Amino acid sequence: MRRSILWASCLMAPVALSIFTSSCMTKSSKTKDIVTDLQEGGKTYHYRLVSDELGERLVRGECIGGITASFCENNLQGRRYSDVKTKLTEVATLPRAKQVQETIDATNILIKENNESLDSANKDLKAMEALLATKKAAKDQTGDDLDNKKKLAMDLKTQETKLKERLAASPNDQNIKSLLATVSKELSDVSTKINVIESLNSEIAKLEETKTQQTALESNLTAQKAELFQRLVTLAQEKTSIANTLSQRISWLFKLLEDKDVGYRILTANDLFPDHRGDMAFLNTAFEGSQRALVKVQRFKTDSEVWSTPAILNDGTVVVASLNGFVYWLKDGKELFKFEIGGLVKSSPAIMNDGTIVVGSDNRHVYWLKDGKEVFKFKTDSWVESSPAIMNDGTVVIGSNDDHIYWLKDGKEVFKFKTGGPVRSSPAIMNDGTVVIGSNDRHVYWLKDGKEVFKFKTGNQIFSSPAIMNGGTVVVGSLDYNVYWLKDGKEVFKFKTGDWVKSSPAIMNDGTVVIGSNDNHVYWLKDGKEVIKFAAGRVISSPLIMNDGTVVVGSGDMHLYWLKDGKKVLNFRTGGGVQSSPVIMNDDTIVVGSHDDNVYWLKY
C-alpha cells in the first residue's frame, strides 16, 4: 500500500492557510513532491476532517495526480469548526445509541406489564388461599373423618337391612318400626355428611391444584421480572459505554482541531464515526501490514450492529439480521428485500429447502420468512436469541429465554422441553434426529421428540452451540472456561482456557477442534490437548474452516482473521468488533457482519 497518498499539503486550515496556498496552485508534480516531503520529513501531522468523497479521491490518487486548484481550495480545506460542531451534534443520534434507548423504553414497558401481571397473580393467589381456608374450615366442622363416617354408614345400612327383614316377618311390631325409622334417619344424616365431605375434598383438591399453578405463575413472573431488570442493567451499562465512547471521541476531535502543529493529515468522517465506517478511505487502509491483499471488497450498511451470522441461499443471496430489527436479503452488496421484525435480532437465520428463512427475535417470536414477507410466526414466552436448526422433515428446533426448547412445524408447536434456565445456545442435530443443546442451567441436553435422553452438567452457563464429530462425540464450550468432548452424556475430554468460552467449535477433517475464547485466543485442540493457539482479541465469533484448512474467524479487536496452522495469513479491519461468524460462498468469498453496522463480502 502506498502510504504517501494519505498525506496532503492541500489541507488549508485557517491557522496555516498562507503556507500552502501557492503550492496547491502549482502543477500536479509539485503537489506530489510536497506530499512526499511531508511524509518523509518526520514532521508531526495535524488531523483534519475532509469529506467522504474527498477521502475516496485521495485514495485513488486523484489529488496527487493533478486535480484542479479550485477543487483543492474548495474541498481539501476540510470542514471548518462550525461544520465539525454540526457533525458532532449528529453523534448523539447514532443508530446504536438510539436502538439501545428504544430497547430500554421497550424493556420498561415490559417491566410495567410484568408488574401488573405479578400484582394480579398475587391478588388471585391471596383470594385462592382465602377460599381454600374457608373450605378447609367447613370440612373441619363436619366432625369425624370420611373413613369413619363411611364405616358408620355401612353399619347403619346393615342394621337397616336386618330391621326391614324383621319387620317383614312381624309387620305390626311397633318397636321394630320405631327402631327402623331411627336407623334410617341416622343413615340419611350420615350419607348427607359423607356427600358434603366428598364435595369439599373435591373442591379442596381442585383449589390446591389451582394454587400450585398460581404459585408457579407467580414464580415465573418473578423470575421474568428479575431477568427484565438484569437486561435493563445491561442496557444501561451499554448506554453509559456508548456515551463514554462518544465523549472520548468528541474530546479527541476538539484536541486535534486545536493542535497547531505544522502539516496536516487527512482524517475522513469514517475514522471518527462508526455509522460511516467502511467507506473507501477506511477500507483501503484496513489491510496495512498484511502479506496478502483482497481481490474483492463489498459491504452493505444496516442501521445497527450485526451480531447475526449470515445465511446463503442457492443463488448466492445473503440473508442476515441486524440489531435494528430488520432481516435483509442482499445480493452483491445491494438490498433485494427486507422485513421488519422489531426488537433486537441476535438470532442467525436458517434456510429451509424451499428457501424459507427461519429466525428468532427479542420480541419473543420465531419467524418463517420468504422473499421479504412473513409466512408464519410462533410466539414463545421470552426473547429468542438462539438460532434455529432445521430437521430433515422441515421441523424447526430452537431455544428461548423462557427456559424451553421448541420443535415447531409450519408455525405450530410439535413438542417442547423445559430446562432449568434460559436457552441461548443453538441446537445441533445428530443423524438419528437427536437434538443436542446447552442451557443457562449449566447442562448440555440430548433430546429426542421433546424428551430427555441424556444430560451433562458443566460448571457454568452455556452460550456455545455444540458441534458433533463423526463418531457422535459432542464438542461444546462453557462459561466455566472449559471446552468439553462428551459422548452419551459423559465426559470424554476437557480443555481449560483462560476465560469464558462463548464461541462455538468448528471441526477439521482430522478431528481437530478450532474454537475461540474470551481469553483473546483461538485454539486448535485435539483429544482435549492444545495443538496451537493464536493471540487475537476476545473471540465470540465461531470459526469457519475452508477447504485448504485455513481458519477464518472474527474478533473483538475489530478484525477478521485468516489463519493457517496457528499463523496469520491475512487480517481485515472493520470498524467494530466481529461477533458474527463468517460463512463462505461457492467462489470462496467470505461474508460476515460487524458491530460497525456493516455486512462484508471479502475474497483474497
N, C-alpha and C positions, 0 to 999 in steps of 0.2 A: 504494500500500500504506500502511496505517495503521501508522506506526512506534510510535505510543503504546501499542498493545496488547502490545508486547513488554516493557513496563516494569511492574513490580508492587511495591507497597509492602507487600503481604501476606506477603512472604518473611521470616518471623520467625526470623532467625538468633539463636542464643544470645547473641551479643555485643550485640545491639540490640533484644531482644525487647520491652522496655518502651516503646521509642519508637513502635512501630507497632501495639501491641495495641488501643488504643482506636480508632484509625482504622479498623482492619479490622472492628470490631464495629458500626460505624455503617452508615447506609443506603448503598445502592449508589452514589448520586450523589456522596457524599463520597469513596468509594473511587476513583471515576473522576477526581475532582479531584486527589487525591493522586498518582495515576499520571501525570497531565498535568504537575503541578508538578515531579515528579522528572525527567521527560524534558526539560522546557523550562528548568529551573533551572540547567543547565550543570554539574551535580554529577557526581562520579565514581561509577560504579556498580559494585557488587560482584557477581560471578557466583555463582550458587548452583545446584546441581543440583536439578531437580524431576523428577517422574515424566513419562514419555512421554504418559500420559493427560492429565495436567495441561497439558502443553505444547499439546496439541490443543485443550483447552477454552479456554486463554488466547487462542490464535489465533482461535478462533471468537467471542471476546469475552465468554465466559460469566462470567469472574471480574469483568470490568468491568460486565457487565450485572446483577450482583446475586446472586451465588451466596451460599449461607448462610455465616454466620460460622464455623460448625463446619467447613465444607469448607476455608475459608481457613486455619483454625487447624491442621487435621489434615494438609492436603495442601500448602498453599503454604509451609509451614515448610521444605520442602526436605529432602533426605537429610542426616541427621546424619553426623558423621565416621565412625562405625562402619559405616554403610551405604555410605559412599563407599569406605572401605577394602575392604569386601566386594566392591564393584563392581570395584575395581582388581585384585583377585585374578583376576577373570574375564578381564581383558585378556590375560593370559598364554595363554589358550585361544582367542584369536581364530581363526576358521576359517582365515584365510590363513596365520597362523603355524603352525597345525597342519598345513595342507596342505604347506607348504614343508618342514617336518620330516619328514613322511611321504614326500615325494618324495626328500629326502636319504637316508632309510633305504632306499627302493627303489633309488635310484641306487647306493648302497653294495653292495647285493645284486647288482646288475647288474655292478658292477666286480669283485666276488668271482667271479661266474660267468665274466666275461671273462678274469680272471687264470687261472682253472682251464683254460679253453679254450685260452688262449695257452700255458700250460705244456704241455698235451697236444700242441698243434700243434708246439711246439719239440722235444719228445721224438720225435714222429713224423718231423719233418724230419731230426733227427740220425740216427735209425735208417735213414731213406731214404738219406741221404748215405753212411752206412757200407756199406749193401748195394750202393749204386752203385759205391763204390770197390772192393769185392770183385769185382764183375762186371767192371769195367774191368781189374783186375789179372789176372783169369782170361783175359780176352781178350788181354792183352799176352803171356801165356805161350804162346799159340798160335803165336807166331813171325810169319812174313810176313803181310802184309795180305791181305784177302779177294780182291782183284782178282788178285794174283799166284798165289794158290792155285787160283782158278778157271781161270786161263790154263794152269797146270801140269796141272790135271785134264784140260783139253781136249787138251793134247799127249799125255798118257798114254793117253787114250781113243783118240786117233788111232793111237798105236803099238800098242795092244791090238788094234784092228781089223785093222791090217796083219799083225800076227803071227798072228792067227786065220786070215786068208786064206792065209798061207804054210803054216801047219800043216795046213790043209785040203788043200793041194797035196802036202805031204810029211808024212803022219800019223805016221811013225815017227822023225822028226827030233827027237832028244832035246835038242839045243841050243835049237831053237825052243820046245819045251815048257818048258824051264827059264827061258828069257827071258820067255815069256808069263806064267808064274807070278809072276816077279819084278815085271813091269809091272802085272799085275792086283792084286798085293798092295799096291804103291805107290799105285795108283789108289784102292783101297779106303781106305787110310790118309788120303790127301788128301781124299777125299769126306767121311770122318768129321770131319776138322778143319773142312772148309767148313760142315758142318751145325752143329758146335759154335759156330763164329764167328757164323753167321747167327742161331742161337738166342740167343747172348749179345747180339748187336746189337739183336735184337727186345726182349729184356728190358731192355737199357740204355735204348732209346728210350722204352719204357713208364715206366721209372723216372724218366727225365728229365722226361717229361710230368707224372708224379705229383709230382715235386719242384717243378716250376713252379707247379702248383695249390696245393701245400702252402705254398710261399713266398708266393703271393698270399693264401692264407687267413691266414697269419701277419701279413702286411702289413695286411690288412683288420682283423684283431683288434687290432693295434697302433694303427691309426687310430681304431677304436671306443673303445679304452682312453683315448686322448688326448681324444676327444670327451666320454667319460663324466667324465673328470677336469675338463674345462673346464666341463661342466654343473654338476659338484659345486662348483666355484669360484663360478659364477654364483649357485647356490642359497645358498651360504654368505654371499655378499655381500648377497643379498636378506634372508636371515635376520638378518644384522647390521643392515641398514637398518630392518627391522621392529622389532628390539629398540631401536635408537636412537630411532625414532619414538615407540614406546610409552614409553620412558624420558622423552623430552621432554614427552609428553602428561601423564604422571604428575607430573612436576616442576611443570609449569604449573598443573595442577589443585590441587596442595597449596599453591602460592603464592597462588592465588586464594582458597582456603579460609582461609588465614591473614591475608588482607588485612583491614584494619579500617576501610575507607572507609565513609562513611555512604551508605546506599542500596544496593539490590540489583537485579541484573539477572537475568532468567530464563535459565538455560542447561540445556537438556534433555540427556538422555543421548545423543541423536542427534548433538549438536555435538561430542562428545568421542570417541565410539566408532563406528568405521566400520561395525561389524556392526549398528548401529541407524540408520545414516543413511538419509534418505529418508522418514521419518515426517512427519506433517502440519506440525509446528512448523518442520521444516527446509525442506520444500517451499515453504511459504508465504513464506519469506524468500529463497528462491533467486533470485527474479526482481527483486530490489530494483534500481531504477535503469533497468529496461528500459522501452522505449517501449510495448511491447505485452504482453498477458497471455495465458496459455494458457487454453483452454476445456476442456481435458481433461488430467488428470494421473493416470496409474495406474502402479503398479510391482509387480514380483514379486521377492522376495528369495531368492536362492540362498545357498549356504553358502560361496561363494568368488567371486573376481573373475571377471567376464565379459569375456573378450577376443574371444570369437566374435561374428561378425556374424549377426544373426537371419535366418531364412528364413520366408516367409509362405505358408501353404497357401491354396488357393482359398476356403476357408470363413472365412479370417481368423485361423486358428490360427497362433500364432507358435512356431517351433521354434528353440531356442537352446541352446548348450552352455556349461558353466561349468568353471572350473579345479578344481572339486570332483569331476570325473569323471562328472557326470551330463549327459544330454541331456533337455531339458524340452519338453513340448508345452503351450502356455499359451493361454488364451482370456480376454479381458477381465481380465487381471491374475491369473487363477486357474489353478492346475495341473490339466491333464487327465490327462497321463501323465508318467512319467519313466523313463529307462533308465540304469542304472549301467554305464558303460563301464569305469571305473577308469583311473587315470593322468590327467595333465593333458590337458584337451581345449582346444586352441588353434585347431584347425581349425574352419571355419564350415560348417554343414550346407548341402547342396544338395538340391533336391527333384526327384524323377523325376515323370513324367507321372501315375503311379498314386498319388502321394502318399508313396511310399517316400523316406525320408531317407537320405542318404549322408554320412558324416562320418569323419574320421581322429582318431587319438588318440596320445598319447605312449606308450601300451602297445604300439605298433608295428602296430596293426591298422587296417584300414578296415572300417567297419560299414555295413550296409544295415538300416534300422530302419523298422517300420511300427506305428503306434499303440502305441508304448512297448515293442515286442517286437523281438527280433533276427530278421532274415530270413536274411542271410548275413554272413560276415566273411572278410577276407583278411589274411594276415599278411605284412608286409614285414620287413626286417632291421633297422629302426631306427624312431625316432619319426616320426610323421606330423603335421607342423604345417601342411602345405599344405592348401588347401581344394579339394574336388573340383569338376570341371566335367563336365557330362553331355552326350554327343553325341546326335544325333537318334535313333540306334538303341538308346539306353539304355546305351551303353558309358561307363564312368566313367573319367576321366583324373585322375590325382593324383600329386603328388611325395612323396618320402620322404627322410628324412635318411640313408638308405642309399645316396644318390647316384643313385637311379633315378627315372624317371618311368614309371608303370604305366598300361596300358589294361586295365580289368577289366570282366567281364560276369558277372552273377549270382554274384559272389564268387570268380570264377576269372580267372587271368591270360590275357590275349589277346596282348599284346606288352609288352615293357619296353625302356627305353632308358637306358643308363648315361651320366651326366655325370661331371664331374671333382670334384664336391663335393655336400654336402647340398642338397636341393631344398626350400626353404621358400616360394618363390614359388608362386602358384596359376595354373593354366593358363587361357588364353583359346583359344577355338576359332573358326577362320575358317570362312567359308561352305563351303569345299571340304573341310572336315574337318581341315585342318592345325592342329596344336596349337602355340601359342606360349607359352613358359615360360622363366623365368630360373632360374639356379642359383648357388650359392655359389662355383662355379668362375669367376665373373665373366661368364659368357656368357649371351646370350639365344639360345634354340634355336627353330627352326621344324622340326616333326617330322610325319611322315605314316606311319601304320601302323607305328610303332615305329622308323622310320629317319629320319636327319637329312637335312633339305632345305637349310637354311642355318644359320649361327650368326654371332653378332656379339659381340665381346669388349668389355666396358666396363672401367673402371679399378678396380672393387672388387666385392664380393659383391652379389647381387641378392635382396632380400626382396620388393620391389614386384611386384605382379602386372600383366601387360601389359593394355592396353586397345587395341581395334582400331577404327580410324577407317573411314569409308565406303569409301575407296579402297584399303583393305588396309594402310595405314600403321599400324605398331605404336608405341604410346607406353608407356614404362616408366621407372621411376626406378632409381637405383643408389646404393650407399653411397659412390660416388666424388663425391657431391654433385650429380650431373647428372640431368636429365630428357632422355631420348632420343626422337627420332622416327626410326623405322627402316623401311626398305622392302626386302624380299627380302634381308635380311642386311646391308644397307648403311645407313650413317648419312645421314639427310636434314637434320635439325637437332639441336641440343642446347642446353640452357639450364642454367647452373650456379647452384645455390642456395648457401646458406651452411653446409650441413651434410648429413648423411645424408638420403637420400630413401627411406623405407620405405613411405610412403603409396602407394596405387595410384591412378592417374589416373581421372578421370571426364571425359567429352567432351560438350560442349554442342552444340546443333544447328548452330551456325555453325562448329564445329570448334575452338572454344576449349577448351583443356585446363585443368582445375582439379585441383590436386594440393597436398598438404601436404609440409612438410619439417621436419626436426629443428631447423632454424634459427628455429623459432617463427613461421613464416608459412604462410599459404595463398596460393597463386599462381594467377592467371589468365594463361595463356600462349597465344600464337598464333604459329605458324610459328617456334618457337624464341625468341620475344621476350616479355618481360614486358608485360602489359597493365595489370594492377593487382595489388596484394597486400594481405593483411590480417594484422595482427600478433595472434597468439594464443599459446598455449603450444606445446610440442613436439607436432607433428601427425603421428601414425602412422595414425590413422583415415583411411579413404578417403572422399572427398566423395560426397554424394548430390545430384543436380540435380533440382529439382522442375519441374513443367510451366511455371511462370512464370519460370524461370531462377534462382530462389532456390537457393543452395547451403547444404546442411546438413552440418556436419562436427564431429567431436569433437576434443578437445584434451587434452593432458597437464595443462592448468591446471584440470581438473575440469569444464569447461564443454562444453555442446553449443551451437554457434552456428548461427543462421540468417543468411545473408549475401546481400546483393544488390549487384551492381556494386562489390564490394570494401568495402561498408559493413555494419555490424551492424544487423540488423533486430530480433533478439531473441537472448538467451542464457539457457540454463538451467544452473544449477549443480548437479552431482551431488556425491556425497561422495568421489569418486576420479577418477583420470584416465580419459578416454574413448578407449580404443584401438579398441573395436568400431566398425564402420562403420554408420551409420544406414540403415534401409530404410523404405520408405513403403507404407502400406496404401491400399486403394481410396478411403477417405474422407480421405486426406491426413494421417492420424495417422502420426507418426514413431515407430519402435521402435528402441531402441538399448540396448546393455549398457554397464556401467561397472565400474571397479575397486572401486567401493563395494559390490559383490556383487549389485547390482540390475539388473533389466531394466525399462526405462521405456517407457510409451506416452504420447506428448506431441502435443498438437494446439493450434494457435493460430488 
